[in-house]
């Protein structure tokens, strides 16, 4: 997917959908978010940096928050838990301002993974549960499934 | 042969003038004597030759001030038409007159006296009969003897024809040509014609036996052919036979049916068959070769009457549940349920033709059958329109139905059945009752009693019938159904008035269905039931279906249908909520191939799927509806009828003042209008700003209009147009479409074109693009090829512009190319060519984001040619003098530079857009500046210069919001532009109000592509805001538009 999207940079200015243009920040947003979802620390750093730069330039709050979240994932994967928490909380604050519930849920999931990485299982469970409630309310089935699986895994960890 | 109308020289053999279409007169159509020019009467036989059109316009002016409106052409001689079939001498007047029954003669006299038989277009059923092998027979007999035999045959044929109120057009030697439907129209003329034909065969059969018995002719036989179609009927002669003009097919095909019929049979063509097939039995003969027809013509042999003809309408192969009659059915169910308890009732189901009375009776019968524990009988009788003069026809039918007496039963069988019938009476009453019933059925009494006189017969028959009914129905609940009671004869009604009293004594429901015709004898049943039996009376008045119900019926008829919205709307509008009309229109669409069915497999199930074969919304009024509606019109007084005809020319609705001016011959307009309102044919539709009327049903207007001769129509249309110009000089712009129509129909091309173009401009101004297309197409159709080049060019370009607006790029391109060809032909101004090439380039730009890549490829090739022409002929170096067209060209080229070129040439696009803005600012042209700013905003957008983009988009919107800005499409684009610019900044909440406003405005002006685009971007914003439920509802609106207008029309999605 990354390769495909990167090809699109050569076609900047062409319509993507419904007559709208494909701008760089749109594509970096997709790349950074995809990197975060695939837990690719290197890609996260590369794309999040560029996305953050473009989002700040354009005052694009949503994309800035997505960049923060991608940074948060990259830091967690690198064991930089303090930086990760800061970034994820920044993202969460912006998403809450925007009222974007799905993004809030996804950021809570990342915070839960961070809590798990810090071995604070109760905090992780609370965060997962909170995220799950949001996904269920949104009827975001794949996210809900993944979150349930994460909660189950957490219980399994605890049991073992 | 010189045309007396326009002086054009025609071939000697010509029947019709090649220039003006007038019928060329050579000889008197009655006596074949050559006519002198300008003759008003034939100087040999005295036949009047001047058409009543002339007479009409020569009538004295009304009391109204004379308005200088040119009268229609007054032909000095109204030539009679050549007869389409071989001229055969007609019989002398006295010979034909002797066959005409008195009552029909009275009707014809009345029609003639009132001028009812002036030239008109009529849907008629044509009957040809001929004696088989007459030449050979005549050779073997003395001419006098043969004349007597033929005369005997004519008498029998005539009697049968007149019995069903047909009219003999000509006696053609030993053959007869008759019309059913002219001069007096009945709604069931085809049925009458077939009945007459069967009666003829029956009577000729008896005649053959007579002739054989007398050893005069061993095998005298006749054959008969029928066809239904349009003819023009002319004046009636003093001898009561119709002079007529034959319009080809209808007459010729009837003659062909007769020629190919087997001896002793009736053969009918398809158009008759489809209207009578539920009444008779047929043998399908397949196709018959007919001269002049490429395909064999379907023909059917009539085998006889069906034992129980179905009055149930509907479309073969289609079934629709009854719609909109739930409350009425519940009422009737209550009546049937009460009958179970022995409660008698009188019920009248009232409603105009086609509202579903018979269907409601059928549904009631189904309820009757389904009710458990109801050991009851249901007897249904139907009154036929041609039996209204047959005394006690209904009572006979009732007795026949209840006692199983067949129409073809021999006298002895009938006598036996009547004998059985009276068995239920008291013994001392039987003999008298039998005598009465035998008299009723025309049987000679065998008991030797003297015949009864009129009054006594009436009284005693009524008593006998009442006794029989009381005895027959007292012990078993019974429903007696009388359908189409409005046609019932007076004697039967008189008896029925007394018989309904039985509902007080026995478990009997008398269920009548009749039209709301207060002058019909049967209306007395409703009155007496309402006044004297109120406690037992139930009235069910059927109303027209609502639009939603009509739509539901349409959906049920064509369960899965892809009908263009305009066609659907047209069906619903014209049918006026009348279910029969809806069904007939659907039937016509299916018969004509305008709507076809396909079997499609969906989810493993085969379903019938209906679709329209073209995008047209028009359809011809079905033949049987034409007859039904024309029959109503024919019952009007002539002067009222003439007013109605003129009103029909004005249109579906008409101002009183226009009618008054056009119908200046009418002495008593208000009286006629009052009559038409009372008869529910028209209604007052407005008083403000002025008195206006409308036809109650749109199809009535069409049916009336179709009866008027083309020549008279032209004259009337001209007068209507002139009257409107005179009465509304300050409203001509608003009336342009109507004026274009009237002048086009009048044959005044220049005026028609001018008004049509105005109308198209008006339509575009209010975004009624389909109307604009229609008006421009009509205007183009009025221009002869190779004439008025500049005008043609302008119309082609206008039409191309409208097609571009509705995103029909292929049509638009073709029209622009045609316009370019005309521009070359006419050596037009270069700026016109620049404009047309620019528009072609813009189409390519529009189509670039179209969903159809192949279409873009085709457009792209034409765009390359135009682009090359522009590069060769136009220098865009920044020194052009300011001109709106140049701004538009710069905008088009800017868009072209980045949309149509790969990779995008952003530098050129930016430079061209900036120059366009500068030039538009110099011109102080708001719309041009908006377009230029739009082009510049696009460049900033494409270059990801989002702040500049938002800045320019905002400036553009401010410009469009200024009070004097009146280009709605630009305003929508500006709103969308700001919404998109905000979206790129992630300001989704801020973007949404602009996009919603753009959607609303686009919907208001029917700019579907812009509407869909605005919805799509809203959807994107909502998605980014995680407002998913709203995304779903938004996308549902988008999909609905795509479904209604197709993806090509809605554009980039």
Interface residues (C-beta under 8 A of the other chain):
Chain A: X11 X12 X13 X14 X15 X17 X18 X19 X20 X21 X23 X24 X25 X55 X58 X59 X60 X61 X62 X63 X98 X99 X100 X101 X102 X103 X138 X139 X140
Chain B: X849 X898 X903 X904 X906 X941 X942 X943 X944 X946 X947 X980 X983 X984 X985 X986 X988 X1013 X1016 X1017 X1020 X1024 X1025 X1026 X1028 X1052 X1053
